[in-house]
Every structure is written in structure tokens, then in C-alpha cells.
């Protein structure tokens, strides 16, 4: 999606390495943001 929508290409291995560095707080924050954005897409249904 990054490449398709924004012209940004990131090596998949780098994404996985970055994900390994996320702590529990960051994962919780990302989960909340993801949930809120998904709920907005479906009008909170």
C-alpha cells in the first residue's frame, strides 16, 4: 500500500526488524489506532 499510494518502497525484512523492536505500549497504541480507523471506515458498526 505504501508503494501504491505514496510511492514508498520498504524492504519487507526491514519491516519485520522494526516490528521486533516494538514494545507492549507501542503495540497497544497501534492496535487502538488501527481499531479506530477501521471503525471509522464502517461508520462504527
C-alpha angles and dihedrals in degrees: 000000000000092000095042096046103029107017091244118140119195125179109246092227089059090052091053092048090051091049090054088061095056115110126210093267093053091047091051091049092048091048091052093048091047092049093048093048092047092048089051090054090056096039092251093296 
